[in-house]
């Protein structure tokens, strides 16, 4: 057995470890992308709520001016 193979194991074990790392990285990237999309949705909701509030306040002002 060579000195390096004791640390890395067989080629198949190394390939399996690399595949696991790649799968974990892909999973993390997918999770991060999902978080970004959820943040976009939350921002859109917050913006919509703010716009509704502004429209309500404008409506109150118009109603007050009309009286």
N, C-alpha and C positions, 0 to 999 in steps of 0.2 A: 504494500500500500504506500503510495507516495505521500509526502508530508502535507501537500495541499489538499489531497482528497479526504484526509481525516477531518479537516475543518469544514469542507463543503459537502461532504457526502457524495453520493453518486450524481451523475449528470441529470438523472431523472428527478432526484430530490431538489437539485438546484433549479431545474426548470419548473418544478411544482411550486417552489418558493417564489420564483419570479412571477408565475401566473397568479399566485395569491396576492402578491404586492400589486400587480397590475389591476386585478379585480377590485382591490381595496381603493386604489387611486381612482378608478372609474366610478366606483360607488360614491366616493367623496365628491367627485366633480358633479355627478348627477344631483347629489344632495345640495351642493352649493348653488347650482343652477336653479333648483326648485326654490331655494330660499330667496334668490334674487327675484324670481317671478312672483313669489308671495309678497315680497316687499313692494314690488310695482303695483300689485293689486291693492295692498293696504294704502299706498300713497294715493292711488286713484280714488279710493273710497274717502279718504281724508279730504282730498281736494273737492270732491263732489259735495261732501257735507259742508265744507266752508263756502262753496258757491251757493248752496241752498240757504245758508244762514245770511249771506250777503243779499240774496234776492228777497228774503223775508224782511230784512232791515230796509231795503229800498222800498218795498211795498208799504211798510209802515210810514216811511217818510212821504211817499206819494199820497197816502191816505190822509196824513196830517196836513199836507199842503192843500188838499182838496176841500178840507173843511173850512 
